[in-house]
Amino acid sequence: MKNFNHLLEKRELLINCNLRDTERCQWRPTGNIKATSGDNVCVSLVCEKCDSRTNVFLNENSYKNHEKILLKEIARV
């Protein structure tokens, strides 16, 4: 399983996991990928430890760079 924490902003990475207060969340895509205005893509992520959810907005180029691995991870789940 891949870790998708690198897609999040620094401030979101500093938040401790709800389940384990001394550790950070480990994010994975949930399957909700939506196109937004301005050639952006919204990807929903869930913590594999505590089930917290967040969204990350990627520009078109960034999404294209991560598209294969995102879709592969979503299909695996």
C-alpha positions in Angstrom: 0.0 0.0 0.0 1.3 3.4 -0.9 1.3 6.4 1.4 -0.2 9.5 -0.2 0.8 12.0 2.6 3.0 13.9 0.1 -0.2 15.2 -1.6 -1.3 17.1 1.5 -0.2 20.5 2.7 2.3 20.7 5.6 -0.3 22.0 8.1 -2.5 18.9 7.5 0.5 16.6 7.9 1.2 18.0 11.4 -2.2 16.9 12.8 -1.9 13.8 14.9 -4.0 10.7 14.1 -7.3 10.6 16.0 -6.8 6.9 17.0 -3.1 7.1 17.9 -2.2 10.4 19.4 1.6 10.0 18.9 1.4 9.1 15.2 0.4 10.9 12.0 -2.4 9.8 9.8 -1.5 7.7 6.7 -3.7 8.8 3.9 -5.0 6.7 0.9 -7.5 7.6 -1.8 -11.1 6.6 -1.3 -12.3 6.5 -4.9 -14.0 9.9 -5.0 -12.2 11.8 -7.7 -14.1 14.9 -9.1 -13.2 17.4 -11.7 -13.6 21.0 -10.6 -13.5 24.3 -12.3 -10.2 25.7 -13.5 -8.7 22.3 -14.6 -8.4 21.1 -11.0 -9.2 17.7 -9.6 -10.5 16.9 -6.1 -9.3 13.6 -4.6 -10.9 12.3 -1.4 -8.5 10.7 1.1 -9.1 8.6 4.2 -6.7 7.7 7.0 -6.1 4.0 7.1 -5.8 4.1 10.9 -8.6 6.3 12.2 -10.9 6.7 9.2 -10.6 10.6 9.2 -11.3 12.1 5.8 -9.9 15.0 3.9 -9.8 16.3 0.3 -6.8 17.4 -1.7 -7.1 19.6 -4.8 -4.6 18.9 -7.6 -3.9 20.9 -10.7 -4.2 19.0 -14.0 -0.4 18.4 -14.3 -0.1 17.1 -10.7 -3.1 14.8 -11.2 -1.7 13.4 -14.5 1.6 12.7 -12.7 -0.2 10.7 -9.9 -3.2 9.3 -11.9 -2.0 5.8 -12.5 -1.0 5.2 -8.9 -4.2 6.7 -7.6 -6.4 4.6 -9.8 -4.4 1.5 -9.0 -4.7 2.1 -5.3 -8.5 2.7 -5.6 -9.0 -0.5 -7.6 -7.0 -2.4 -5.0 -9.4 -1.4 -2.2 
